[in-house]
Amino acid sequence: MPETNGYLIETRDLSKTYRLGKLDVPALRGVTFRVRRNEYIAIMGPSGSGKSTLMNLLGCLDTPTDGEYRLEGVEVSGFSGEELAAIRNRKIGFVFQTFNLLPRANAFQNVELPLIYAGVGKEERRARAGEAIRAVGLLDRARHRPSELSGGERQRVAIARALVNRPSLILADEPTGNLDSATGEEILAIFDSIRKAGNTILLVTHEEEIARRTERIIRLLDGRIADDRSL
């Protein structure tokens, strides 16, 4: 069913329980919320509150034990692993605290990789990778490997990689966690510009100052939404 109501994300009673030996451990307990296109949202909560589990479900890296998840009006919670991989590659861009770059590939090659997986032709691939690297201000460092880049530059590469497939949704997990405050501010400024360009961003953070840069904060506690308010 195509998206018709203006919501990019809709969850209903989304739950996830992990089996540890003979023990069932609930990580999410009936989470319901909606996200409109072009929203910029912070996900907050203490350790063990369910933030990472929620991001994994929204990013189609895992499937819920119960409940519904609609992305662009399509119910994806029952998709197969192959179908979820296709959704991830086409519709979702990830930015991680630890960058997750291929160490032997240069910046351009790292950014280009999602397009290779998507089967994009060489000429278009190179043009789009160059466009994404230019957007984060790293064109002059495109041929450098991650070990030759600063932490902030590596995160810029990761952001360019997340943007290159022109996804519907950007998921960022503590994107400034490994950076000093000045570099973190530069990265947050990039997220501000990404949002202004029309992207939808969900950002996990434990820092109130960062969360206040967004327009809405969802707070999790014990696997449930404890608070959801616009700023």
Helices and strands as residue ranges (DSSP letters): E 7-20, E 23-36, E 40-44, H 51-58, E 66-71, E 74-75, H 81-91, E 92-96, H 107-117, H 122-135, G 139-141, G 146-148, H 151-163, E 169-173, H 181-196, E 200-204, H 208-211, E 216-221, E 224-230
